[in-house]
């Protein structure tokens, strides 16, 4: 079996694929060595990604291409026909960027790496790719480098940026969903049968009180009540209420019980830079981040949610609070 150590580099030199011997700090060696660092960082990111097979597959494919790219960098005087990395590879990276841009929520601020372990590793890889690109620019001043190599590295840094954002976005959404499910499970365990019965018994009374308030202010509303699991208990649509309000009222009630807070308190948490940024796009957009939804609390336990939609946000909240005033 061939030994890992060969001793051929003990004098500070190494061989290119063209068999030429160069010092290990040669610009060409520096370039492909930096690409190798980036490849390793991408491997770290890949190992930290959970439940996103499409992201793992994307990284794996690029890692294989980086081996070919390094072979191009380690070979002098390649003919065009012998290029391992071609314009087709660059075009593929551009299509990946376009696809990822459709997945991620737009960000209008500078990103601070470290939201999650996987995205932090990908951001580290991105900075290494940028350094590799600078190494190639320096190398091209004195030696020939195949043109697609520089283009590939430039596009790859963009791929890693948007991929890191998509990964952290998906992980945040998954984390929030898990917390919501755990919270709901806990509420279902804590609530007694009598408390659940109270939701069923009081739903019509809450709807009646809310409807009366809506009539008082002259705005037709849709009022929905859900149980602790977010399941519909009762829903009423007043004559003339907007059709869109049917789903909005239900989703407000669902959001209130799922997040254990009034929906008007959700809005500040989902803006860029805040803990639940992007949550309002999760679960098919069912989480509502404006007023009109309130948790129903009995004996200190959340047993359901009330949602109202049809007017301005402050009108929805007034009507919802009237429905909760049954005592």
C-alpha positions in Angstrom: 0.0 0.0 0.0 1.3 3.5 -0.9 2.3 5.6 2.1 0.7 8.9 2.8 4.0 10.6 3.2 6.4 10.6 0.2 9.2 12.9 1.5 9.3 14.5 -2.0 8.2 17.8 -0.5 10.6 17.9 2.3 12.7 20.6 0.6 9.7 22.9 0.2 8.7 22.0 -3.3 5.8 20.2 -4.9 4.8 19.0 -8.3 2.1 20.4 -10.6 0.0 18.1 -12.7 2.4 19.1 -15.6 5.2 17.5 -13.5 6.8 20.9 -13.1 8.4 21.3 -9.6 7.6 24.6 -7.9 8.0 25.9 -4.4 4.9 25.4 -2.1 4.4 29.2 -1.8 4.1 29.5 -5.6 1.2 31.6 -6.7 -0.4 28.7 -8.5 -0.1 26.4 -5.4 -1.5 29.2 -3.2 -4.5 29.5 -5.5 -5.5 25.8 -5.6 -4.6 25.5 -1.9 -7.1 28.2 -1.0 -9.8 26.5 -3.1 -9.0 23.4 -1.2 -9.6 25.3 2.1 -13.0 26.5 0.8 -13.9 23.0 -0.2 -13.2 21.8 3.3 -15.4 24.6 4.8 -18.2 23.6 2.4 -17.9 20.1 3.7 -18.3 21.3 7.2 -21.4 23.3 6.2 -22.8 20.2 4.5 -22.3 18.0 7.6 -24.2 20.6 9.7 -27.3 20.8 7.5 -30.3 18.8 8.7 -33.4 18.0 6.8 -32.5 19.9 3.7 -31.3 17.2 1.2 -31.5 19.6 -1.8 -28.9 21.9 -0.1 -26.6 18.9 0.7 -26.9 17.7 -2.9 -26.0 21.2 -4.2 -22.9 21.4 -2.0 -21.8 17.9 -2.9 -22.0 18.6 -6.6 -20.0 21.8 -6.3 -17.3 20.1 -4.2 -16.7 17.6 -7.0 -16.4 20.4 -9.5 -13.9 22.2 -7.3 -11.6 19.2 -7.6 -11.7 19.6 -11.4 -11.2 23.4 -11.0 -8.1 22.7 -8.9 -6.8 20.4 -11.6 -7.1 23.2 -14.1 -5.2 25.5 -11.7 -2.5 22.9 -11.2 -2.0 22.5 -15.0 0.0 24.9 -17.1 -0.8 25.7 -20.8 -4.1 23.9 -21.1 -5.7 23.9 -24.6 -9.3 25.0 -24.7 -10.5 21.5 -25.5 -8.9 20.3 -22.3 -10.6 22.7 -19.9 -12.2 20.7 -17.1 -14.2 23.7 -15.9 -16.1 25.4 -18.8 -18.7 28.1 -19.3 -21.4 25.5 -18.9 -20.3 25.1 -15.2 -20.5 28.8 -14.7 -23.9 29.0 -16.3 -25.1 26.2 -13.9 -24.0 28.2 -10.9 -25.9 31.2 -12.2 -29.1 29.1 -12.5 -28.5 27.9 -8.9 -28.3 31.5 -7.7 -31.5 32.4 -9.6 -33.3 29.4 -8.0 -32.1 30.2 -4.5 -33.1 33.8 -4.8 -36.7 32.6 -5.3 -36.5 30.7 -2.0 -35.0 33.3 0.3 -36.7 36.3 1.9 -35.1 39.5 0.6 -32.8 41.2 3.1 -32.0 44.9 3.0 -29.3 45.0 5.6 -25.7 43.7 6.1 -25.7 40.0 7.2 -23.8 39.1 10.4 -22.7 35.4 10.0 -23.5 32.9 12.7 -27.3 32.7 12.8 -26.9 28.9 12.7 -23.8 26.6 12.5 -24.4 25.4 8.9 -24.8 29.0 7.5 -21.8 30.1 9.5 -19.7 27.4 7.8 -21.0 28.4 4.4 -20.2 32.0 5.0 -16.7 30.9 6.0 -16.4 29.0 2.8 -17.6 32.1 0.9 -14.8 34.3 2.3 -12.3 31.6 1.3 -13.6 31.5 -2.2 -13.3 35.3 -2.4 -9.6 34.9 -1.3 -9.1 32.1 -3.8 -10.4 34.5 -6.5 -7.9 37.1 -5.4 -5.2 34.5 -5.6 -6.2 33.7 -9.2 -6.2 37.4 -10.1 -2.7 37.7 -8.8 -1.6 34.4 -10.6 -3.0 35.7 -14.0 -0.6 38.6 -13.9 2.3 36.2 -14.5 0.9 33.0 -15.8 -1.9 31.6 -17.9 -5.2 30.6 -16.1 -8.2 29.2 -18.0 -10.9 32.0 -18.1 -13.8 29.9 -16.7 -11.9 29.4 -13.4 -12.1 33.1 -12.4 -15.7 33.3 -13.5 -16.6 30.1 -11.6 -15.0 31.3 -8.3 -16.8 34.7 -8.7 -20.2 33.0 -9.1 -19.5 30.4 -6.4 -19.1 33.1 -3.7 -22.6 34.4 -4.7 -24.0 30.8 -4.5 -22.6 30.4 -1.0 -24.0 33.7 0.1 -27.6 33.0 -1.0 -27.3 29.3 0.1 -26.3 30.3 3.6 -29.3 32.7 3.8 -31.7 29.9 2.6 -30.3 27.4 5.0 -30.5 29.7 8.1 -34.0 30.7 7.0 -35.2 27.1 6.8 -33.6 26.2 10.1 -35.2 29.1 11.8 -38.6 28.2 10.5 -38.1 24.6 11.5 -37.0 25.7 15.0 -40.0 27.9 15.4 -42.4 25.1 14.2 -40.9 22.7 16.7 -41.3 25.2 19.5 -44.9 25.8 18.5 -45.6 22.1 18.4 -44.1 21.5 21.8 -46.0 24.4 23.2 -49.3 23.0 21.8 -48.5 19.6 23.1 -47.9 21.1 26.5 -51.1 23.0 26.4 -53.1 20.0 25.4 -51.5 18.1 28.4 -52.2 20.9 30.9 -55.8 21.7 29.9 -58.6 19.7 31.6 -61.6 18.3 29.8 -63.7 20.9 31.6 -61.6 23.7 30.3 -61.9 22.3 26.7 -65.6 22.1 27.2 -65.7 25.7 28.2 -64.2 26.6 24.8 -67.0 24.7 23.1 -69.7 26.1 25.3 -68.5 29.7 25.1 -67.7 29.8 21.4 -71.2 30.8 20.4 -71.4 33.4 23.2 -68.0 34.9 22.1 -69.2 35.1 18.5 -72.5 36.7 19.6 -70.7 39.4 21.6 -68.2 40.0 18.9 -71.0 40.3 16.3 -72.9 42.7 18.4 -69.8 44.9 18.7 -69.3 44.7 14.9 -72.9 45.9 14.4 -72.4 48.7 16.9 -69.4 50.1 14.9 -71.1 49.3 11.5 -68.5 46.9 10.1 -69.5 43.4 8.9 -67.0 40.9 10.3 -66.0 37.2 10.2 -65.4 35.7 13.7 -63.6 32.4 14.2 -62.9 30.3 17.3 -60.3 27.5 17.4 -59.4 25.0 20.1 -56.0 24.5 21.7 -54.9 22.4 18.7 -55.8 25.2 16.3 -58.8 23.2 15.0 -62.0 25.2 14.1 -64.7 25.2 16.8 -67.1 27.7 15.3 -67.0 30.4 12.7 -69.6 33.1 11.7 -69.6 35.4 8.7 -71.8 38.5 9.0 -73.8 39.6 5.9 -71.5 41.8 3.7 -68.3 40.6 5.3 -65.4 40.3 2.9 -64.8 36.8 1.5 -61.0 37.1 2.2 -61.9 37.6 5.9 -63.1 34.0 6.2 -59.5 32.6 6.0 -57.9 35.6 7.7 -60.2 35.3 10.8 -59.4 31.6 11.1 -55.7 32.1 10.6 -55.6 34.9 13.2 -57.2 32.5 15.7 -54.7 29.8 14.8 -51.7 32.2 15.1 -52.9 33.4 18.5 -53.1 29.9 19.9 -50.0 28.5 18.1 -47.7 31.3 19.3 -49.5 31.9 22.6 -49.8 35.7 22.0 -52.1 38.2 20.4 -51.4 38.6 16.7 -50.6 42.3 16.9 -47.6 41.4 19.1 -46.2 39.1 16.4 -45.5 41.9 13.9 -42.4 43.4 15.7 -40.9 39.9 16.0 -41.0 39.0 12.2 -39.2 42.1 10.9 -35.6 41.8 9.6 -33.1 41.3 12.4 -35.7 40.1 15.0 -36.0 36.6 16.5 -38.9 35.3 14.3 -37.9 37.0 11.0 -39.5 35.1 8.1 -42.1 33.2 10.3 -45.0 34.9 8.6 -44.0 33.1 5.4 -43.9 29.7 7.0 -46.7 27.1 7.1 -48.1 28.3 3.8 -48.3 31.9 5.1 -50.8 30.9 7.8 -49.2 32.8 10.6 -50.7 36.3 10.7 -48.6 39.3 11.9 -51.3 42.0 12.4 -54.0 42.6 15.0 -57.3 40.7 15.4 -56.3 37.4 16.9 -56.2 36.6 20.7 -55.6 33.5 22.7 -58.5 32.3 24.9 -57.4 31.8 28.4 -59.3 29.8 31.1 -57.9 29.4 34.6 -54.5 30.5 33.4 -54.3 28.0 30.5 -54.6 28.7 26.8 -57.6 26.7 25.6 -58.1 28.2 22.2 -58.0 31.3 20.0 -60.4 33.9 18.7 -59.8 35.6 15.4 -61.7 38.6 13.8 -61.3 40.0 10.3 -63.3 42.5 8.2 -62.4 46.0 9.2 -59.2 48.0 9.9 -56.8 46.4 12.3 -57.9 48.5 15.3 -61.6 47.7 14.5 -60.8 43.9 14.3 -59.1 44.2 17.7 -62.0 46.0 19.3 -64.5 43.4 18.1 -62.2 40.5 19.2 -61.8 42.0 22.7 -65.6 42.4 23.0 -65.9 38.7 22.2 -63.4 37.8 24.9 -65.4 39.8 27.5 -67.7 36.9 28.4 -65.7 36.3 31.6 
